[in-house]
Amino acid sequence: MAEARTRFEQGMRVRCTAHFAGVPKDTLGTVGMVATGKGPSIYCDPGKNLVFVNWDNGQQKGVFRGELERVQ
């Protein structure tokens, strides 16, 4: 059976599982909100594939949801 997709929410702690757009692997961050045409959202794109994250290293970027894992 396929693993269910994680439902990301604002304030959730996450870890980057791949080197993506200058965010080193295993960097920790917090899911945040970004302004969109339909109002604030945690997703950077209409297809809801990119989750906006405030990284602990000071960067703020959207990362593909498949390259994030929830941190307990």
N, CA, C and O atoms as a Tinker XYZ file with bonds, in Angstrom:
   288  protein
     1  N      0.850000   -1.186000    0.000000    73     2
     2  CA     0.000000    0.000000    0.000000    64     1     3
     3  C      0.891000    1.243000    0.000000    63     2     4     5
     4  O      1.886000    1.290000    0.724000    81     3
     5  N      0.549000    2.229000   -0.791000    73     3     6
     6  CA     1.332000    3.463000   -0.898000    64     5     7
     7  C      1.192000    4.288000    0.375000    63     6     8     9
     8  O      0.133000    4.319000    1.001000    81     7
     9  N      2.291000    4.961000    0.747000    73     7    10
    10  CA     2.274000    5.826000    1.919000    64     9    11
    11  C      1.446000    7.070000    1.623000    63    10    12    13
    12  O      1.551000    7.660000    0.547000    81    11
    13  N      0.620000    7.460000    2.592000    73    11    14
    14  CA    -0.219000    8.649000    2.418000    64    13    15
    15  C      0.659000    9.900000    2.390000    63    14    16    17
    16  O      1.684000    9.960000    3.069000    81    15
    17  N      0.253000   10.898000    1.601000    73    15    18
    18  CA     0.989000   12.158000    1.544000    64    17    19
    19  C      0.794000   12.922000    2.844000    63    18    20    21
    20  O     -0.295000   12.951000    3.418000    81    19
    21  N      1.882000   13.540000    3.289000    73    19    22
    22  CA     1.829000   14.355000    4.502000    64    21    23
    23  C      0.993000   15.589000    4.236000    63    22    24    25
    24  O      1.139000   16.231000    3.196000    81    23
    25  N      0.134000   15.919000    5.153000    73    23    26
    26  CA    -0.639000   17.153000    5.057000    64    25    27
    27  C      0.118000   18.221000    5.834000    63    26    28    29
    28  O      0.175000   18.198000    7.063000    81    27
    29  N      0.692000   19.149000    5.095000    73    27    30
    30  CA     1.482000   20.207000    5.717000    64    29    31
    31  C      0.568000   21.310000    6.212000    63    30    32    33
    32  O     -0.445000   21.623000    5.587000    81    31
    33  N      0.940000   21.902000    7.352000    73    31    34
    34  CA     0.173000   22.984000    7.960000    64    33    35
    35  C      1.126000   24.078000    8.425000    63    34    36    37
    36  O      2.296000   23.811000    8.700000    81    35
    37  N      0.630000   25.297000    8.511000    73    35    38
    38  CA     1.435000   26.417000    8.985000    64    37    39
    39  C      1.959000   26.099000   10.384000    63    38    40    41
    40  O      1.225000   25.612000   11.243000    81    39
    41  N      3.250000   26.386000   10.593000    73    39    42
    42  CA     3.864000   26.159000   11.892000    64    41    43
    43  C      4.478000   24.773000   12.061000    63    42    44    45
    44  O      5.170000   24.529000   13.050000    81    43
    45  N      4.244000   23.872000   11.132000    73    43    46
    46  CA     4.786000   22.515000   11.212000    64    45    47
    47  C      6.297000   22.549000   10.976000    63    46    48    49
    48  O      6.766000   23.229000   10.062000    81    47
    49  N      7.051000   21.828000   11.786000    73    47    50
    50  CA     8.495000   21.724000   11.615000    64    49    51
    51  C      8.777000   20.644000   10.568000    63    50    52    53
    52  O      8.199000   19.558000   10.601000    81    51
    53  N      9.685000   20.973000    9.634000    73    51    54
    54  CA    10.021000   20.066000    8.543000    64    53    55
    55  C     11.531000   20.008000    8.341000    63    54    56    57
    56  O     12.274000   20.872000    8.805000    81    55
    57  N     11.966000   18.954000    7.629000    73    55    58
    58  CA    13.363000   18.767000    7.255000    64    57    59
    59  C     13.423000   18.568000    5.748000    63    58    60    61
    60  O     12.584000   17.868000    5.179000    81    59
    61  N     14.418000   19.183000    5.095000    73    59    62
    62  CA    14.628000   19.010000    3.662000    64    61    63
    63  C     15.352000   17.681000    3.450000    63    62    64    65
    64  O     16.398000   17.453000    4.058000    81    63
    65  N     14.818000   16.799000    2.601000    73    63    66
    66  CA    15.408000   15.481000    2.377000    64    65    67
    67  C     16.269000   15.423000    1.123000    63    66    68    69
    68  O     16.811000   14.365000    0.803000    81    67
    69  N     16.406000   16.534000    0.407000    73    67    70
    70  CA    17.228000   16.589000   -0.804000    64    69    71
    71  C     17.844000   17.974000   -0.917000    63    70    72    73
    72  O     17.321000   18.930000   -0.346000    81    71
    73  N     18.949000   18.096000   -1.647000    73    71    74
    74  CA    19.538000   19.412000   -1.880000    64    73    75
    75  C     18.697000   20.110000   -2.938000    63    74    76    77
    76  O     18.668000   19.677000   -4.090000    81    75
    77  N     18.010000   21.190000   -2.559000    73    75    78
    78  CA    17.068000   21.851000   -3.462000    64    77    79
    79  C     17.287000   23.355000   -3.421000    63    78    80    81
    80  O     17.149000   23.980000   -2.368000    81    79
    81  N     17.623000   23.931000   -4.554000    73    79    82
    82  CA    17.697000   25.396000   -4.711000    64    81    83
    83  C     18.473000   26.081000   -3.595000    63    82    84    85
    84  O     18.055000   27.124000   -3.092000    81    83
    85  N     19.598000   25.498000   -3.209000    73    83    86
    86  CA    20.430000   26.136000   -2.201000    64    85    87
    87  C     20.070000   25.803000   -0.771000    63    86    88    89
    88  O     20.692000   26.324000    0.154000    81    87
    89  N     19.087000   24.955000   -0.565000    73    87    90
    90  CA    18.751000   24.516000    0.790000    64    89    91
    91  C     19.456000   23.185000    1.013000    63    90    92    93
    92  O     19.082000   22.189000    0.394000    81    91
    93  N     20.470000   23.139000    1.883000    73    91    94
    94  CA    21.200000   21.888000    2.100000    64    93    95
    95  C     20.312000   20.782000    2.673000    63    94    96    97
    96  O     19.361000   21.040000    3.411000    81    95
    97  N     20.650000   19.549000    2.311000    73    95    98
    98  CA    19.932000   18.382000    2.822000    64    97    99
    99  C     19.994000   18.388000    4.344000    63    98   100   101
   100  O     21.010000   18.766000    4.926000    81    99
   101  N     18.923000   17.976000    4.979000    73    99   102
   102  CA    18.750000   17.883000    6.437000    64   101   103
   103  C     18.588000   19.228000    7.129000    63   102   104   105
   104  O     18.610000   19.281000    8.359000    81   103
   105  N     18.424000   20.329000    6.374000    73   103   106
   106  CA    18.147000   21.629000    6.981000    64   105   107
   107  C     16.735000   21.608000    7.564000    63   106   108   109
   108  O     15.811000   21.078000    6.946000    81   107
   109  N     16.574000   22.179000    8.741000    73   107   110
   110  CA    15.269000   22.254000    9.393000    64   109   111
   111  C     14.619000   23.603000    9.122000    63   110   112   113
   112  O     15.301000   24.601000    8.887000    81   111
   113  N     13.289000   23.617000    9.157000    73   111   114
   114  CA    12.551000   24.852000    8.956000    64   113   115
   115  C     11.130000   24.728000    9.461000    63   114   116   117
   116  O     10.729000   23.690000    9.989000    81   115
   117  N     10.369000   25.809000    9.289000    73   115   118
   118  CA     8.976000   25.876000    9.720000    64   117   119
   119  C      8.114000   26.286000    8.534000    63   118   120   121
   120  O      8.429000   27.249000    7.834000    81   119
   121  N      7.032000   25.561000    8.312000    73   119   122
   122  CA     6.109000   25.901000    7.226000    64   121   123
   123  C      5.487000   27.254000    7.532000    63   122   124   125
   124  O      4.979000   27.479000    8.631000    81   123
   125  N      5.531000   28.154000    6.554000    73   123   126
   126  CA     5.001000   29.502000    6.726000    64   125   127
   127  C      3.962000   29.834000    5.665000    63   126   128   129
   128  O      3.549000   28.974000    4.887000    81   127
   129  N      3.553000   31.085000    5.650000    73   127   130
   130  CA     2.551000   31.554000    4.696000    64   129   131
   131  C      3.203000   32.479000    3.684000    63   130   132   133
   132  O      4.153000   33.196000    4.001000    81   131
   133  N      2.682000   32.457000    2.455000    73   131   134
   134  CA     3.143000   33.316000    1.382000    64   133   135
   135  C      1.904000   33.935000    0.730000    63   134   136   137
   136  O      0.845000   33.309000    0.679000    81   135
   137  N      2.041000   35.162000    0.233000    73   135   138
   138  CA     0.924000   35.831000   -0.436000    64   137   139
   139  C      0.704000   35.221000   -1.813000    63   138   140   141
   140  O      1.660000   35.017000   -2.561000    81   139
   141  N     -0.540000   34.930000   -2.151000    73   139   142
   142  CA    -0.912000   34.429000   -3.474000    64   141   143
   143  C     -2.046000   35.278000   -4.014000    63   142   144   145
   144  O     -2.556000   36.155000   -3.317000    81   143
   145  N     -2.441000   35.025000   -5.239000    73   143   146
   146  CA    -3.542000   35.756000   -5.850000    64   145   147
   147  C     -4.872000   35.526000   -5.158000    63   146   148   149
   148  O     -5.798000   36.325000   -5.302000    81   147
   149  N     -4.975000   34.421000   -4.396000    73   147   150
   150  CA    -6.213000   34.095000   -3.686000    64   149   151
   151  C     -6.093000   34.300000   -2.181000    63   150   152   153
   152  O     -6.945000   33.853000   -1.412000    81   151
   153  N     -5.014000   34.989000   -1.765000    73   151   154
   154  CA    -4.804000   35.236000   -0.345000    64   153   155
   155  C     -3.658000   34.393000    0.187000    63   154   156   157
   156  O     -3.048000   33.634000   -0.565000    81   155
   157  N     -3.356000   34.516000    1.481000    73   155   158
   158  CA    -2.237000   33.792000    2.070000    64   157   159
   159  C     -2.423000   32.277000    1.984000    63   158   160   161
   160  O     -3.529000   31.761000    2.147000    81   159
   161  N     -1.315000   31.577000    1.724000    73   159   162
   162  CA    -1.343000   30.124000    1.605000    64   161   163
   163  C      0.030000   29.572000    1.954000    63   162   164   165
   164  O      1.029000   30.287000    1.867000    81   163
   165  N      0.086000   28.299000    2.350000    73   163   166
   166  CA     1.369000   27.651000    2.572000    64   165   167
   167  C      1.946000   27.146000    1.255000    63   166   168   169
   168  O      3.113000   26.759000    1.198000    81   167
   169  N      1.139000   27.147000    0.199000    73   167   170
   170  CA     1.584000   26.652000   -1.108000    64   169   171
   171  C      1.974000   27.807000   -2.018000    63   170   172   173
   172  O      1.267000   28.811000   -2.101000    81   171
   173  N      3.119000   27.654000   -2.710000    73   171   174
   174  CA     3.652000   28.710000   -3.582000    64   173   175
   175  C      3.109000   28.644000   -4.999000    63   174   176   177
   176  O      3.298000   29.582000   -5.773000    81   175
   177  N      2.442000   27.562000   -5.353000    73   175   178
   178  CA     1.995000   27.368000   -6.729000    64   177   179
   179  C      0.548000   26.883000   -6.749000    63   178   180   181
   180  O      0.074000   26.315000   -5.765000    81   179
   181  N     -0.158000   27.100000   -7.858000    73   179   182
   182  CA    -1.567000   26.698000   -7.942000    64   181   183
   183  C     -1.779000   25.189000   -7.825000    63   182   184   185
   184  O     -2.836000   24.750000   -7.372000    81   183
   185  N     -0.778000   24.385000   -8.231000    73   183   186
   186  CA    -0.907000   22.933000   -8.156000    64   185   187
   187  C     -0.638000   22.363000   -6.772000    63   186   188   189
   188  O     -0.753000   21.154000   -6.569000    81   187
   189  N     -0.281000   23.220000   -5.815000    73   187   190
   190  CA     0.001000   22.846000   -4.430000    64   189   191
   191  C      1.107000   21.796000   -4.330000    63   190   192   193
   192  O      1.023000   20.858000   -3.537000    81   191
   193  N      2.156000   21.974000   -5.159000    73   191   194
   194  CA     3.312000   21.084000   -5.112000    64   193   195
   195  C      4.462000   21.670000   -4.313000    63   194   196   197
   196  O      5.296000   20.924000   -3.801000    81   195
   197  N      4.523000   22.996000   -4.196000    73   195   198
   198  CA     5.597000   23.677000   -3.481000    64   197   199
   199  C      5.081000   24.220000   -2.151000    63   198   200   201
   200  O      4.128000   24.998000   -2.118000    81   199
   201  N      5.717000   23.806000   -1.060000    73   199   202
   202  CA     5.355000   24.265000    0.278000    64   201   203
   203  C      6.329000   25.366000    0.674000    63   202   204   205
   204  O      7.541000   25.192000    0.548000    81   203
   205  N      5.814000   26.504000    1.155000    73   203   206
   206  CA     6.648000   27.627000    1.563000    64   205   207
   207  C      7.212000   27.367000    2.954000    63   206   208   209
   208  O      6.468000   27.082000    3.893000    81   207
   209  N      8.554000   27.470000    3.080000    73   207   210
   210  CA     9.219000   27.166000    4.351000    64   209   211
   211  C     10.151000   28.302000    4.746000    63   210   212   213
   212  O     10.897000   28.825000    3.918000    81   211
   213  N     10.099000   28.677000    6.017000    73   211   214
   214  CA    11.062000   29.599000    6.625000    64   213   215
   215  C     12.160000   28.720000    7.219000    63   214   216   217
   216  O     11.980000   28.110000    8.273000    81   215
   217  N     13.303000   28.665000    6.527000    73   215   218
   218  CA    14.395000   27.778000    6.932000    64   217   219
   219  C     15.166000   28.367000    8.098000    63   218   220   221
   220  O     15.271000   29.587000    8.228000    81   219
   221  N     15.703000   27.505000    8.944000    73   219   222
   222  CA    16.469000   27.939000   10.110000    64   221   223
   223  C     17.766000   28.648000    9.713000    63   222   224   225
   224  O     18.343000   29.370000   10.525000    81   223
   225  N     18.233000   28.450000    8.470000    73   223   226
   226  CA    19.454000   29.118000    8.015000    64   225   227
   227  C     19.161000   30.522000    7.464000    63   226   228   229
   228  O     20.053000   31.158000    6.904000    81   227
   229  N     17.936000   31.005000    7.615000    73   227   230
   230  CA    17.572000   32.360000    7.208000    64   229   231
   231  C     16.915000   32.471000    5.843000    63   230   232   233
   232  O     16.422000   33.541000    5.489000    81   231
   233  N     16.896000   31.401000    5.072000    73   231   234
   234  CA    16.263000   31.435000    3.755000    64   233   235
   235  C     14.756000   31.241000    3.886000    63   234   236   237
   236  O     14.266000   30.668000    4.860000    81   235
   237  N     14.045000   31.728000    2.893000    73   235   238
   238  CA    12.593000   31.529000    2.799000    64   237   239
   239  C     12.320000   31.071000    1.381000    63   238   240   241
   240  O     12.446000   31.852000    0.438000    81   239
   241  N     11.946000   29.807000    1.224000    73   239   242
   242  CA    11.756000   29.247000   -0.117000    64   241   243
   243  C     10.651000   28.212000   -0.114000    63   242   244   245
   244  O     10.321000   27.614000    0.910000    81   243
   245  N     10.095000   28.024000   -1.293000    73   243   246
   246  CA     9.179000   26.926000   -1.512000    64   245   247
   247  C      9.962000   25.695000   -1.925000    63   246   248   249
   248  O     10.903000   25.787000   -2.715000    81   247
   249  N      9.578000   24.547000   -1.394000    73   247   250
   250  CA    10.244000   23.279000   -1.695000    64   249   251
   251  C      9.165000   22.265000   -2.068000    63   250   252   253
   252  O      8.076000   22.260000   -1.493000    81   251
   253  N      9.481000   21.410000   -3.037000    73   251   254
   254  CA     8.526000   20.375000   -3.421000    64   253   255
   255  C      8.144000   19.539000   -2.206000    63   254   256   257
   256  O      9.002000   19.143000   -1.417000    81   255
   257  N      6.873000   19.280000   -2.067000    73   255   258
   258  CA     6.368000   18.564000   -0.900000    64   257   259
   259  C      6.990000   17.178000   -0.745000    63   258   260   261
   260  O      7.102000   16.675000    0.373000    81   259
   261  N      7.398000   16.552000   -1.856000    73   259   262
   262  CA     8.038000   15.242000   -1.800000    64   261   263
   263  C      9.457000   15.287000   -1.259000    63   262   264   265
   264  O     10.042000   14.244000   -0.968000    81   263
   265  N     10.017000   16.484000   -1.123000    73   263   266
   266  CA    11.376000   16.645000   -0.603000    64   265   267
   267  C     11.385000   17.191000    0.819000    63   266   268   269
   268  O     12.394000   17.711000    1.296000    81   267
   269  N     10.235000   17.061000    1.489000    73   267   270
   270  CA    10.103000   17.485000    2.876000    64   269   271
   271  C      9.599000   16.321000    3.717000    63   270   272   273
   272  O      8.820000   15.488000    3.253000    81   271
   273  N     10.060000   16.280000    4.959000    73   271   274
   274  CA     9.499000   15.323000    5.902000    64   273   275
   275  C      9.182000   16.040000    7.203000    63   274   276   277
   276  O      9.871000   16.984000    7.590000    81   275
   277  N      8.157000   15.592000    7.857000    73   275   278
   278  CA     7.748000   16.192000    9.123000    64   277   279
   279  C      8.748000   15.805000   10.202000    63   278   280   281
   280  O      9.233000   14.674000   10.235000    81   279
   281  N      9.054000   16.756000   11.089000    73   279   282
   282  CA     9.945000   16.527000   12.216000    64   281   283
   283  C      9.082000   16.509000   13.465000    63   282   284   285
   284  O      8.274000   17.412000   13.680000    81   283
   285  N      9.249000   15.509000   14.266000    73   283   286
   286  CA     8.440000   15.370000   15.489000    64   285   287
   287  C      8.938000   16.263000   16.586000    63   286   288
   288  O      8.373000   16.270000   17.680000    81   287
